[in-house]
Amino acid sequence: MSGALHAWYRQPVMWLAIALPLVAVAAALALAFGAHGGFDLSPDPVQRIAQVQTADESADRRALQLGLRGEVEWGAAEVVVHVRGDTATAVGDALALLAVHATDSAQDRRLPLQPCGSDRYCARSALGNARFDLALVDAGGSWRIVGVRELGQQRIALGPAWSAPR
């Protein structure tokens, strides 16, 4: 009897038609509940006008003018920052290292640095083994040098976000 009707629940295609949308809904719900933090991971204030984003770049340009460079030594319990510049301008004693996590804004940190030698600044912190965008800033925010720490990297070079014009 090839023309006999079977119950709908005995048809494999019907189960496929039911299962695919249910799996899609379950995946969307899991993604929505699993996602946390913001999508805008930059801590810089950015002005959005239509499709154009503008940000204040004066701190980056000032670091370029001063010829500031730095290096971060990333330890298990301590971060040491070496700062040097081309000019005789004093860097100051009140510095902070901003560590912006690549994907989770809950792990972002601002580490106040204390002088611990000539052109050396230290902070006790255990930031973990993750990728961070780093920014070394002075207390007044007049200059900033930046770098990127990749997974497992122990020494990170810092420099102005702008390069010198040619």
Helices and strands as residue ranges (DSSP letters): G 8-10, H 12-34, E 46-49, E 52-55, H 58-66, E 69-74, E 78-84, E 95-101, G 105-107, E 109-115, E 120-124, E 132-138, E 144-149, E 155-158
